[in-house]
């Protein structure tokens, strides 16, 4: 799986205190039911980084099927609880 990073998406995920590698960890480690297809050909993944942070990552696939992350905030406590219950 290949990722495409540029100044825009690195800065955008950085506003959430997320490093590109963390977003990549979540997408690469996706477990069912993720990734979920959303409108406008977007994909959604909830998951843990290698360090254990829980993130929501939204991405699109570019013309070369590379992952282009467009959003990657930390899950709220409520979302994190829901994620953990789903994983059981």
C-alpha positions in Angstrom: 0.0 0.0 0.0 1.5 3.3 -1.1 0.6 6.7 0.4 0.9 10.1 -1.2 1.8 13.0 1.1 2.2 16.7 0.2 2.4 19.9 2.1 -1.4 20.2 2.3 -2.2 16.9 3.9 0.8 16.8 6.1 -0.2 20.2 7.5 -3.9 19.2 7.7 -3.3 16.1 9.8 -0.7 18.0 11.8 -3.4 20.4 13.0 -4.9 17.4 14.8 -1.6 16.6 16.4 -1.2 13.6 14.1 2.0 12.6 12.2 1.7 11.0 8.8 3.1 7.7 10.1 0.3 7.5 12.6 -2.3 7.8 9.9 -0.5 5.2 7.8 -0.4 2.8 10.8 -4.2 3.1 11.2 -4.9 2.5 7.5 -2.5 -0.4 7.2 -3.8 -2.0 10.4 -7.5 -1.8 9.4 -9.7 -4.6 10.5 -13.3 -5.4 9.5 -15.6 -3.6 9.0 -13.0 -1.0 7.9 -12.3 0.6 5.6 -15.8 1.8 5.1 -16.8 3.4 1.8 -18.3 6.9 2.1 -19.8 9.4 -0.3 -17.5 11.2 -2.8 -15.3 8.1 -3.1 -13.9 8.6 0.4 -12.8 5.8 2.7 -13.0 5.8 6.5 -10.9 3.8 9.0 -11.0 3.9 12.8 -8.0 2.2 14.5 -5.0 2.4 16.7 -1.6 3.7 15.8 1.4 1.5 16.8 1.7 3.7 19.9 -1.9 3.0 20.8 -3.6 6.3 19.9 -7.1 5.8 18.4 -7.6 7.8 15.2 -10.2 8.3 12.6 -8.6 8.5 9.1 -10.5 9.6 6.0 -8.8 9.2 2.7 -9.3 9.0 -1.1 -7.4 6.9 -3.7 -5.6 9.0 -6.3 -5.4 8.1 -10.0 -2.5 5.7 -9.2 -4.5 4.0 -6.3 -2.2 5.6 -3.7 -3.8 6.6 -0.4 -4.2 10.3 0.0 -5.1 11.1 3.6 -7.5 14.1 3.9 -8.5 13.9 7.6 -7.0 12.2 10.7 -8.3 13.4 14.1 -8.1 11.5 17.3 -11.3 9.6 18.3 -13.3 11.2 21.0 -13.7 9.2 24.2 -17.2 8.2 23.2 -16.0 7.1 19.7 -13.1 5.3 21.3 -15.4 3.4 23.6 -17.6 2.4 20.6 -14.6 1.3 18.7 -13.3 -0.9 21.5 -16.8 -2.5 22.0 -16.9 -3.3 18.3 -13.5 -5.1 18.4 -14.7 -7.6 21.0 
